[in-house]
């Protein structure tokens, strides 16, 4: 790929996404770009900070080929990475095939004045700053990089099979009771994590309350509110989804999008989109809104590890919850949701018994046990059908890493991460096989006693 700003500029009509005509440049229109490999909350945090600086956020996504040339292999395909960016609540438009070295003609074509990036340095294959052109033009802004999370960190967890990232009790962490360090350090960490949850619960502007956040207190069988946001509005159908949402990926995202789509189809059947109904909502509530309100339950680390073994989940409950929280297809998150959504649990949801409980075409675990048996008996179970990303989950992503270990090790080495011995890789493979056998046996035992 040429380094110049002009030679790589698409001809009229050849831009990857509309608009094809140049857009007037505005300081209210912000540009961010990157690989966005794994949809972790660090990416979302960068987009949230960028969105708060303007009124629109355009997100450039590099191609697989350019990333390979400049950085190394991606874990996720371009289509999977586009899906992740499109799902972020604060993204206005995703722009695939954006150049690895940020180009003034590209950002100007899409009407963006400023480019935003974290305070870490990003270089191309020649070792030069990827943002040198926009820096020189005075159109570059820096935001804080989200600490403690990166694609490199996550790949390291997979290869080393570590569990130090696990959280025993999210409420204890947030209260400053659990975790390393002194009491003051734990309290400070808890306050920072609580603030991050509140930030990620903001609306599409990043400035106003958006999603509601709860945690399920298993010791008292009650919900505890963490963040007040927008509760369901009159006429909206409340639906429930749950899962591990580990390595939050296109498989999870497409499932959630289809839940919204199904709710919209149902709303269309009951006249939700008729003009009189729309006018009535505007008159009574000052805004229009969709017909469905999605509540997402996120399981604890120990629950996932019990069923999947090895060092799953690769992301802890805080990290997974933030990934779900930033997704535009959900309206409320419940941390520490039980693995089996029983009738009493669902009935005690602050918004009342959901009209439907959805599950995707893939199982949380490779077993015969059915955690949704009770919801089926209640007549509220719904299943989303097959979709192109149905097989994309944490286990498959780990398999991708293992199959291309040498390339990822080189990428880790460039990042200053020590190489992984062949014995460690073999141990991971053995642990995966053992975990599958154990989870299947446990599920069989559970099914027999059910």
Secondary structure, 3 states (H helix, E strand, C coil): CCCCCCCCCCCCCCCCCCCCCCCCCEEEEEEEEECCCCCCHHHHHHHHHHHCCCCEEEEEECCHHHHHHHCCCCCCCHHHHHHHHHHECCCCEEEECCCCCCCHHHHHHCCEEEEEEECCCCECCCCCECCHHHHHCCCEEEECCCCCCCHHHHHHHHHHCCCCCCCCCHHHHHCCCCCCCCHHHHHHHHHHHHHHHHHHCECCCCCCECCEEEEEECCCCEEEEEECCCCCCCCCEEEEEEECCCCCCHHHHHHHHHHHHHHHHHHHHCCCCCHHHHHHHHHHHCCCCCCEEEEEEECCHHHHHHHHCCCCCCCCHHHHHHHHHCECCCCEEEECCCCCCCHHHHHCCCCCCCCEEEECCCCCCCCCCCCCHHHHHHCCEEECCCCCCCCCCHHHHHHHHHHCHHHHHHHHHHCCCCCCCHHHHHHHHHHHHHHHHHHHHHHHHHHHHC
